[in-house]
């Protein structure tokens, strides 16, 4: 993403807004307790473009997707998402998968295979299905907002209009400052987090809006400005 050269920024919001540093890769998170301890009482902003993104639409979209994953997509109502696995012809999981029911189609977020490999796989299995498969990997961006205060942060960014979302609910086309994004309640079960889906050209502005909201949120709590910490693992 053009917004930052790093993947994750951690902010502590418990006593003062302290930027503990950046991680240059998602892998480094597992090797450092400090950012994890920060995210628990605070919030973490992350670049989530490790996912490839595809849109599937058309008359046969449900039957097409049902042959490729472990979830019955026909039971997925609009504005809901599900986690799943994309399957090989022999039923072996080949990549992790989110399926979001949005409008008249489905947004697929895949991880574990390259965008090129996944697109080729989807096209090879289209067969007689009347579907349109669009590669949106270079058109949209994903931002993660995680931690127990992520809801408060988004409330500031959205002018306190954050809808109540259950796990894997999706609020479409929400206003966040000067930008708009789909907001999905994500994170792992039992944890609080959100995934923001926006046009790639708006991602940098959305990131800036979130960081500004962190400053505003902290000022209302503690009257302090953020302080930069030392980089974590790079």
N, C-alpha and C positions, 0 to 999 in steps of 0.2 A: 504494500500500500504506500501511496505517496505521502501519507500524513506523518509518518514517523519511520525511523530506521530500526526501531525496536518493536517487540511484540507486546510487551506487557508493562504497564506502569501501575505501581502500587501506592496507595495513599492511606495513611492512618488517620482516622477521624475520631479517635477516642478522646484524646486530650488536646492535641494540636494537629494541624494538617501537615503531616510530614511525608514528603515524597521519598520513600526509602530507596528508590532506584529503579533501573530498568533491567529486564532480562532479554538478552539478545536471541534467545530461542525458547520455545515452549518446554523443551527438554530440561533446561536449566532450573525450571521451577521445582522439579522433584529433588534437586540436589541442594536446596537451600531452605532452611526453616524460617528465615527472617521474612521473606515476602509472604509466606503462608500465614505467619502470625499476624502480619499487617492486615491481610485481607479479612481475617476472622472478625476483628472489631471495626473494619473500615470498608473500603471499596477498592476493587481492582478494575482497571480499564484494559481491554486486550483487543488486539488485532486478531480476528478469527478467520482470516482468509486462507487458512489451511484447508478449508472446504472448497470443493468444486461446486458449481451451482448450475442447475438445469431446470427448465420449465417444460412440463409435459401437459399438453392439452389436446382436446379433440374428443370425438364421439366414443372412442375405445380406450380412453386414458385409464379408466379404472381396471379393465381387464388386462391391459398391457402391464400396468404396475403390479397387479396381483400375481403375475407370473414371474416377477423378478425379485420379490421380497417376501418377508415372513408375516406381514400384516395385511388384513383385509381392508383395502383402501375404501371400499364402499361404505364402511362404517365411520369414516372420517368426515365429520361435518365441517362446513365452511368456517374458517377462523380457528381451526384446531390443527395441531401437529402431532406427529408420533415419531418415536425412535424405532429403528428397524435395522435390518441387514440386507444388502443386495446379495442375491444368490447366484451361484454358477448353475449351469445346466444339471449338475449332479447334486444340487442342494447345499453346496459348501458356501459359507459366508465369504464374500470377496471384498466387501468394504462396509464401513459403518454408514448409516443413512438416517437423515431426517426427511420426513415427507410433510409438507405444509399444504393444507387445502386453502387456496387463496383465489377468490373470484371464480372464474370458469376453468381453472387448471390447478396444477400441483407444482410446487417448488420443491426440488430435490437438492439437499445439501449432502454431499458425499465426501468421505475421508477414507483413505487407505489405498486408493489407486489414483494415478494421474488423471487430469482432466481429459487428455487425449484418449487414454485407455477406456475410461468410463463412457465417454461419448461414443466411441466405436462399439462398445458392448451394447449400449442402448439402441443404436442404429441397427446392429446385427440382429437384435431380437424384436425389431418392429414387425417384421414379416407382413401379415395381412391386417395388422391393427391400423386403424385410421387415427393416427396421432401426429401431432406436431412436436418435435423435440428441439428445444432451443438451448444453446450453450450460453449461459449468462455470466460465466466466470469472470469475464473482463468488463461486465456491465454493472454489477452490483458489488457492494462491500458489506462485510459483517463486522460488527463491533460487539464485544462482550462487556457487560457491566455486572460484576459479581460482588457478593459480600452482603452482610446483614443490613447495611445502610444503602444498598443499591436502589431500593424502592424510594427512599427519601431523596436520593440524588436525581432520579428520573422525575420525581414530583417537582423538583425545582426547575429542571430543564423543560418540563411540559406545562409549567404554570399551574401545578397542583391538579392537573387533569388526567393523571395516570389512572387508567381503569383498573379495577380489581381483576387480576388474572389468575386463573388456576395454572398449575404446571402444564405446559405445552399449549396454553391458550395463545392466540395471536390477535393483537389489536392492529388492524391495518391502517396504513396511511396516517400515522400520528404526527402532530406538529411538535418538533423539538427545537426551540429557538427559531432560526431562519431556515431550517431544513425539515424534511419529512422522512419518516421511516416506519416500517412495520416493526412492532415490538412483540417479541415472543418471550413468554416466561420460560426460562431455560434452567441452567444449573442442573445439579444432580438432585434426585429425590431427597427432601429434607434440607436442602440448601437453597438460598435465595440468589437468583441470578436472572439476567435478561440477555437476549440476543437481539441486536438492532440490525435491521436489513435496510440499506439505503442505496441510492444510485451512487456509482463510484465517484462521479464528479462532486458529490455532496459529502463524501466521507470525511475529508479534512475539516470542513466546517462543523460537521457533527461532533468530531473529536474535540475541537476547540470549545464548542458549546458545553460539552460534558465537563471539561477541565474548568471552565469558567463557573459552572454550577457547583463544582467542588469547592472553589474559593468562596462562593456566596454562602454555601451551606455551612462551611466551617466558620465564616465570619459571624453567622447568626448564632452559632453555638459558643464560640470561644473568643471571637473578636481578634483572631490572629490570621496572619497570612501564611501561605505555604512556604516551607523551607526545603531546599534540596538536600537530599542525603547522598551518600556514596553509592555508586552503581553496585548492584548485586550480580555477581557472576558475569561481569562484563559491563 
